[in-house]
Every structure is written in C-alpha cells, then in structure tokens.
Amino acid sequence: MNDPFPAAEPVSEPAPAPAAEPPAEPAAVRLSVPAVLLATVASAGTLLRLAAAFLAWFATACVPYYNVGTTIGLVATAVDVARGRPVSPVELFDRRHRERIVPFFLTLGLAFAATMALPMFVALVAVQFRALVAAFPGSAAAQFATNPWLRDLALLAALPAPLVVCASLSLAVPILLDTGACGLRALSLSRRLVEGNLAAVALLELVPAVLALAVARLLPLAGAGTLAILAAEGVVAVFALSLFGQLYKALRPALPADAAHGCGASAA
C-alpha cells in the first residue's frame, strides 16, 4: 500500500563559493644603477621636453600661489617619465596640481620631519654642550665640545642616518602624484619600494647633488658669470628630473595593487 505521506527528498545545499584569493604581491625589483643612468641620458626628446617644462616653471617662480601648482606640476613630469607618457610643459598649469597642495605639503612635511629628526636632535645636543661649556669650562663635556676633531667625527657619525631616511622616503611625493596615496601611506609605500635597493637609490640621488655642487664651486673659479651658472644648474635640474623619473619607473612595478588607498585623487 502506498504511503500517503512520502518522505520529503533531502534538499541539496549549494556548494559554497570559493573564497577570493588575495591579490598576489608584486615581485621585488632589483635596481641597476648603470641602467638607470643610461636610460636617463638616452632619450634626447624627453630631456628637451623636460627642459621646456623647467623653463615654464622658472617663468612662474615669482608668481605667488600659482608657482606652487607649477612646482607640483614640475615634480609630476618625473611621474610622466615613469609612466612612459610624453612630458608636456602646458600641463604644469593644469588646475589639478593646485588642488593637490594640501596632500603634497602634508606628504612632503612628514618626509622632511622624519629626515631631519636626527639632525635636529644632534643640534639640540650641541646646544646643550655649549651650555655646559659656559657653565663648566673645565668639564669633560666642555673639552669634548671644544675639540674640533671630536665634533667633526660626531657629525659624520650622525650623517648616514638622515641620508638613509631621505633615500627611503624620497619616492613618497611621486607615489602621491601617481596613485593618490598621501601622508603616512605614501611614506610607507616609498619605504617598501626602496627596500632592498637602498644603497642604489641613495647613490643615484647623490649624483645630481654632486653635479650641482660641482657647478656651484667650479664655474665661478673658471670665471663664468651668473647667467652661465644658472643655465648650468638648470641643466643639472633637468637631468635630475629625468633621473628621478627613470628611478621611479624602475621601482614602480613593485607597487602593490591597493597602492591607491589613501587621500587625494589619482593622477590618471
């Protein structure tokens, strides 16, 4: 006899959806100093466009407020180099650069504060030593403070730390202009990109500094006038922009997929 109340068939539950895998971490980049230097001087067209952008910036250097936007735009030309985009001097005057003033100076100020923390501490200690010299002329601290060799050694010992911090955080502003991440987020990403290439980054960033110092010291000895010195320093500045762009281009593939998480709008 048939059962008037047949047992209900079991309902099969849908299989759970597979969990989304976290995005893969980008591979670390090994920086080559000769390759970056060669790429910096290899493209004459990029250098000429950077020179035009530098002249456009120089023309607005004395215009209050407007010059802040063109300064940000000039730094953004290095990001254009890193992205492989043609540099346009006209883009320096784009309003979006002036809209980035707050995140730009926030990021730059945090990087500067981190870089100058140790030198300011050393300066504070030096002031305290001077006070000890005045209060206790015959003390050991006074003898240390008045010994020029010991003071020079103390300054040299304190020099590497700010250089290391400066190199580690030097990509924070390009990251801001490239991805929109700013403040501590941009500093953290810069440290992450430079990690493993700290010596190479520091060496590359010292090259334009040494060139600028050599121009300032040697051209006056050769009898060059002020205009010639300014022109030579301008050439060094254009070289530095190209170098910085190529440096960021080499390390940019190591940016994480969520790099844009932060304040500000993307430069795209």
PyMOL commands that set and color helices and strands:
alter all, ss='L'
color gray80, all
select helices_A, chain A and resi 33-42+44-59+66-83+89-93+95-98+101-135+140-145+148-158+160-169+172-179+184-194+198-221+226-254
alter helices_A, ss='H'
color red, helices_A
deselect
rebuild
show_as cartoon
